Amino acid sequence: MSNRIRISLVSLATALLIAGATSALAASTEADFKAAYAAAEAANKEAGSLRNQWTVTAAALAAAKKAADAGDFDQAVAQSKEAEALAKASIYQATSEKELWKALEIR
């Protein structure tokens, strides 16, 4: 595995861990959920335009919606932020692999 790919994977994993570790200190509201969910949907839409949507992103969005419907806005916001991080990671993957695949080419 080349150093570029290894660095990319470590960066991606770090971003996902940071996104998952951050949580709201105060109780989340419906407005917080709507803002977080909108950001996640926008990132997922961008990933779709790059033809690189991940199924786990859709699952996180569905979990966020389900938690919001149940009135658990803390969980809904957390799931929305996770979905946004996953969508952003898929965007990063799509854009970085446009060039990184060349390093894997057999010469």
GROMACS elastic network, one bead per residue, 0.5 to 0.9 nm:
[ bonds ]
;  ai    aj funct       b0    kb
    1     4     6  0.83720   500
    1     5     6  0.66629   500
    1     6     6  0.66378   500
    1   104     6  0.85007   500
    2     5     6  0.54717   500
    2     6     6  0.62667   500
    2     7     6  0.86841   500
    2   103     6  0.76009   500
    2   104     6  0.79868   500
    3     7     6  0.59797   500
    3     8     6  0.84269   500
    4     7     6  0.51876   500
    4     8     6  0.61023   500
    4     9     6  0.86319   500
    4   100     6  0.75343   500
    4   103     6  0.86368   500
    5     9     6  0.61128   500
    5    10     6  0.85656   500
    5   100     6  0.72582   500
    5   103     6  0.89595   500
    6     9     6  0.51765   500
    6    10     6  0.61935   500
    6    11     6  0.85704   500
    7    10     6  0.51185   500
    7    11     6  0.60492   500
    7    12     6  0.85198   500
    8    11     6  0.51039   500
    8    12     6  0.61126   500
    8    13     6  0.86014   500
    8    93     6  0.84871   500
    8    96     6  0.82750   500
    9    12     6  0.50433   500
    9    13     6  0.61021   500
    9    14     6  0.85115   500
   10    13     6  0.51072   500
   10    14     6  0.60553   500
   10    15     6  0.85816   500
   11    14     6  0.51106   500
   11    15     6  0.61755   500
   11    16     6  0.86708   500
   12    15     6  0.51775   500
   12    16     6  0.62925   500
   12    17     6  0.86873   500
   12    89     6  0.63606   500
   12    92     6  0.81596   500
   12    93     6  0.84903   500
   13    16     6  0.51647   500
   13    17     6  0.61898   500
   13    18     6  0.86582   500
   13    89     6  0.89282   500
   14    17     6  0.50937   500
   14    18     6  0.61411   500
   14    19     6  0.85256   500
   15    18     6  0.51978   500
   15    19     6  0.60958   500
   15    20     6  0.85268   500
   15    85     6  0.75211   500
   15    89     6  0.79519   500
   16    19     6  0.50999   500
   16    20     6  0.60518   500
   16    21     6  0.85023   500
   16    82     6  0.78229   500
   16    85     6  0.62276   500
   16    86     6  0.71357   500
   16    89     6  0.77467   500
   17    20     6  0.50713   500
   17    21     6  0.59824   500
   17    22     6  0.86616   500
   18    21     6  0.50844   500
   18    22     6  0.62582   500
   19    22     6  0.55612   500
   19    23     6  0.84690   500
   19    81     6  0.70133   500
   19    82     6  0.64421   500
   19    84     6  0.88530   500
   19    85     6  0.62390   500
   20    23     6  0.76863   500
   20    78     6  0.77858   500
   20    79     6  0.89252   500
   20    81     6  0.77698   500
   20    82     6  0.61131   500
   20    85     6  0.82636   500
   22    78     6  0.84049   500
   22    81     6  0.89622   500
   23    26     6  0.89579   500
   23    74     6  0.85627   500
   23    77     6  0.86986   500
   23    78     6  0.67371   500
   24    27     6  0.69920   500
   24    28     6  0.70622   500
   24    74     6  0.75920   500
   24    77     6  0.84886   500
   24    78     6  0.81660   500
   25    28     6  0.86211   500
   26    74     6  0.88091   500
   27    73     6  0.78249   500
   27    74     6  0.62600   500
   28    31     6  0.80741   500
   28    32     6  0.59037   500
   28    33     6  0.71764   500
   28    72     6  0.85495   500
   28    73     6  0.54380   500
   28    75     6  0.85824   500
   28    76     6  0.86366   500
   28    77     6  0.70777   500
   29    32     6  0.51012   500
   29    33     6  0.64004   500
   29    34     6  0.87407   500
   29    72     6  0.89661   500
   29    73     6  0.58320   500
   29    74     6  0.75582   500
   29    77     6  0.86471   500
   30    33     6  0.50058   500
   30    34     6  0.61732   500
   30    35     6  0.86802   500
   30    68     6  0.75760   500
   30    71     6  0.83064   500
   30    73     6  0.61882   500
   30    76     6  0.89519   500
   30    77     6  0.88345   500
   31    34     6  0.50586   500
   31    35     6  0.62280   500
   31    36     6  0.85929   500
   32    35     6  0.52743   500
   32    36     6  0.61623   500
   32    37     6  0.84674   500
   32    73     6  0.78818   500
   32    74     6  0.89030   500
   32    77     6  0.67841   500
   33    36     6  0.51421   500
   33    37     6  0.58396   500
   33    38     6  0.83695   500
   33    64     6  0.83959   500
   33    68     6  0.74190   500
   33    73     6  0.62103   500
   33    74     6  0.80224   500
   33    76     6  0.61594   500
   33    78     6  0.86593   500
   33    80     6  0.73902   500
   34    37     6  0.51166   500
   34    38     6  0.59940   500
   34    39     6  0.86003   500
   34    77     6  0.82592   500
   35    38     6  0.51988   500
   35    39     6  0.63099   500
   35    40     6  0.87123   500
   35    77     6  0.86955   500
   36    39     6  0.51988   500
   36    40     6  0.62504   500
   36    41     6  0.86875   500
   36    76     6  0.87181   500
   36    77     6  0.60564   500
   36    78     6  0.85484   500
   36    79     6  0.89853   500
   36    80     6  0.56075   500
   36    81     6  0.62003   500
   36    84     6  0.80580   500
   37    40     6  0.50363   500
   37    41     6  0.60950   500
   37    42     6  0.85505   500
   37    61     6  0.74952   500
   37    64     6  0.76655   500
   37    65     6  0.82998   500
   37    76     6  0.82975   500
   37    77     6  0.72613   500
   37    79     6  0.86060   500
   37    80     6  0.50773   500
   37    81     6  0.75331   500
   37    83     6  0.83617   500
   37    84     6  0.80440   500
   38    41     6  0.51063   500
   38    42     6  0.61185   500
   38    43     6  0.86496   500
   38    80     6  0.84868   500
   39    42     6  0.51394   500
   39    43     6  0.62735   500
   39    44     6  0.86016   500
   39    80     6  0.81207   500
   39    81     6  0.82580   500
   39    84     6  0.66261   500
   40    43     6  0.51899   500
   40    44     6  0.61043   500
   40    45     6  0.85563   500
   40    57     6  0.87415   500
   40    61     6  0.76384   500
   40    80     6  0.59609   500
   40    81     6  0.66899   500
   40    82     6  0.82286   500
   40    83     6  0.57256   500
   40    85     6  0.77718   500
   40    86     6  0.87754   500
   40    87     6  0.71416   500
   40    88     6  0.87183   500
   41    45     6  0.60276   500
   41    46     6  0.86024   500
   41    61     6  0.78365   500
   41    80     6  0.86202   500
   41    83     6  0.81973   500
   41    84     6  0.73195   500
   41    87     6  0.85251   500
   42    45     6  0.50546   500
   42    46     6  0.63034   500
   42    47     6  0.86997   500
   42    84     6  0.83120   500
   42    87     6  0.89097   500
   43    46     6  0.50762   500
   43    47     6  0.62676   500
   43    48     6  0.86275   500
   43    83     6  0.86795   500
   43    84     6  0.60740   500
   43    85     6  0.85111   500
   43    86     6  0.88536   500
   43    87     6  0.55035   500
   43    88     6  0.61548   500
   43    91     6  0.80624   500
   44    48     6  0.61704   500
   44    49     6  0.87002   500
   44    53     6  0.66204   500
   44    54     6  0.85368   500
   44    57     6  0.73607   500
   44    58     6  0.82376   500
   44    83     6  0.80054   500
   44    84     6  0.71033   500
   44    86     6  0.84031   500
   44    87     6  0.50137   500
   44    88     6  0.76309   500
   44    90     6  0.85835   500
   44    91     6  0.85168   500
   45    49     6  0.63146   500
   45    50     6  0.87932   500
   45    53     6  0.81372   500
   45    87     6  0.84828   500
   46    49     6  0.50418   500
   46    50     6  0.65252   500
   46    51     6  0.87094   500
   46    52     6  0.89219   500
   46    53     6  0.86061   500
   46    87     6  0.81473   500
   46    88     6  0.86830   500
   46    91     6  0.73282   500
   47    50     6  0.50967   500
   47    51     6  0.62862   500
   47    52     6  0.53448   500
   47    53     6  0.51913   500
   47    54     6  0.82945   500
   47    87     6  0.62256   500
   47    88     6  0.74691   500
   47    90     6  0.63263   500
   47    91     6  0.51897   500
   47    92     6  0.89776   500
   47    94     6  0.80080   500
   48    52     6  0.56632   500
   48    53     6  0.51206   500
   48    54     6  0.88533   500
   48    91     6  0.87753   500
   49    52     6  0.76357   500
   49    53     6  0.85263   500
   50    53     6  0.78992   500
   50    91     6  0.72323   500
   50    94     6  0.67587   500
   50    95     6  0.82298   500
   51    94     6  0.80919   500
   52    87     6  0.88879   500
   52    90     6  0.61845   500
   52    91     6  0.70241   500
   52    93     6  0.82015   500
   52    94     6  0.62975   500
   53    56     6  0.87350   500
   53    57     6  0.73788   500
   53    58     6  0.82997   500
   53    87     6  0.70142   500
   53    90     6  0.65050   500
   53    91     6  0.81622   500
   54    57     6  0.54355   500
   54    58     6  0.70642   500
   54    86     6  0.76382   500
   54    87     6  0.71927   500
   54    90     6  0.66856   500
   55    58     6  0.52351   500
   55    59     6  0.63835   500
   55    60     6  0.87802   500
   56    60     6  0.61522   500
   56    61     6  0.86003   500
   56    83     6  0.78225   500
   56    86     6  0.75534   500
   57    60     6  0.51026   500
   57    61     6  0.62200   500
   57    62     6  0.86221   500
   57    82     6  0.79614   500
   57    84     6  0.75968   500
   57    85     6  0.85823   500
   57    86     6  0.57342   500
   57    87     6  0.61351   500
   58    61     6  0.50658   500
   58    62     6  0.61677   500
   58    63     6  0.86121   500
   58    83     6  0.74052   500
   59    62     6  0.50736   500
   59    63     6  0.61601   500
   59    64     6  0.85986   500
   59    83     6  0.80855   500
   60    63     6  0.50018   500
   60    64     6  0.61200   500
   60    65     6  0.86409   500
   60    79     6  0.56434   500
   60    80     6  0.67667   500
   60    81     6  0.88824   500
   60    82     6  0.67862   500
   60    83     6  0.51280   500
   60    84     6  0.88676   500
   60    86     6  0.87299   500
   61    64     6  0.50513   500
   61    65     6  0.62617   500
   61    66     6  0.86326   500
   61    76     6  0.88183   500
   61    79     6  0.67741   500
   61    80     6  0.60193   500
   61    82     6  0.85316   500
   61    83     6  0.58381   500
   61    84     6  0.86545   500
   62    65     6  0.51294   500
   62    66     6  0.61507   500
   62    67     6  0.86294   500
   62    79     6  0.87175   500
   63    66     6  0.50366   500
   63    67     6  0.61152   500
   63    68     6  0.85676   500
   63    75     6  0.87521   500
   63    76     6  0.72928   500
   63    79     6  0.64954   500
   63    80     6  0.83089   500
   64    67     6  0.51683   500
   64    68     6  0.61727   500
   64    69     6  0.85918   500
   64    73     6  0.85057   500
   64    75     6  0.69815   500
   64    77     6  0.68176   500
   64    78     6  0.76001   500
   64    80     6  0.55455   500
   64    83     6  0.84790   500
   65    68     6  0.50956   500
   65    69     6  0.61191   500
   65    70     6  0.86469   500
   65    76     6  0.65767   500
   65    79     6  0.86350   500
   65    80     6  0.83878   500
   66    69     6  0.50897   500
   66    70     6  0.63320   500
   66    71     6  0.87640   500
   66    72     6  0.87947   500
   66    76     6  0.76078   500
   67    70     6  0.50663   500
   67    71     6  0.63226   500
   67    72     6  0.51955   500
   67    73     6  0.66573   500
   67    74     6  0.84621   500
   67    75     6  0.61398   500
   67    77     6  0.87606   500
   67    79     6  0.84512   500
   68    72     6  0.54706   500
   68    73     6  0.53787   500
   68    74     6  0.85732   500
   68    75     6  0.77581   500
   68    76     6  0.52373   500
   68    77     6  0.82844   500
   69    72     6  0.75897   500
   69    73     6  0.87061   500
   69    76     6  0.87983   500
   70    73     6  0.83096   500
   71    74     6  0.88250   500
   71    76     6  0.84366   500
   72    75     6  0.56209   500
   72    76     6  0.61959   500
   72    77     6  0.87699   500
   73    77     6  0.58927   500
   73    78     6  0.83475   500
   74    77     6  0.53437   500
   74    78     6  0.62574   500
   74    79     6  0.87051   500
   75    79     6  0.60587   500
   75    80     6  0.84571   500
   76    79     6  0.51930   500
   76    80     6  0.60758   500
   76    81     6  0.86105   500
   77    81     6  0.61277   500
   77    82     6  0.85434   500
   78    81     6  0.51840   500
   78    82     6  0.62021   500
   78    83     6  0.86334   500
   79    83     6  0.61049   500
   79    84     6  0.85910   500
   80    83     6  0.50059   500
   80    84     6  0.61804   500
   80    85     6  0.86352   500
   81    85     6  0.61697   500
   81    86     6  0.85826   500
   82    85     6  0.50751   500
   82    86     6  0.61651   500
   82    87     6  0.85738   500
   83    86     6  0.50774   500
   83    87     6  0.60971   500
   83    88     6  0.85480   500
   84    87     6  0.50489   500
   84    88     6  0.60882   500
   84    89     6  0.84996   500
   85    88     6  0.50861   500
   85    89     6  0.60892   500
   85    90     6  0.86404   500
   86    90     6  0.62277   500
   86    91     6  0.86437   500
   87    90     6  0.50797   500
   87    91     6  0.62609   500
   87    92     6  0.86328   500
   88    92     6  0.61397   500
   88    93     6  0.85324   500
   89    93     6  0.60836   500
   89    94     6  0.85985   500
   90    94     6  0.61235   500
   90    95     6  0.86129   500
   91    94     6  0.51379   500
   91    95     6  0.61948   500
   91    96     6  0.84836   500
   92    95     6  0.52943   500
   92    96     6  0.59168   500
   92    97     6  0.83053   500
   93    96     6  0.53121   500
   93    97     6  0.58842   500
   93    98     6  0.86189   500
   94    97     6  0.54746   500
   94    98     6  0.66127   500
   95    98     6  0.55368   500
   95    99     6  0.78904   500
   96    99     6  0.60309   500
   96   100     6  0.61301   500
   96   101     6  0.86530   500
   97   101     6  0.56059   500
   97   102     6  0.85796   500
   98   101     6  0.65790   500
   98   102     6  0.82610   500
   99   102     6  0.58957   500
   99   103     6  0.79086   500
  100   103     6  0.55901   500
  100   104     6  0.74160   500
  101   104     6  0.53359   500
  101   105     6  0.67945   500
  102   105     6  0.52396   500
  102   106     6  0.88518   500
  103   106     6  0.83899   500
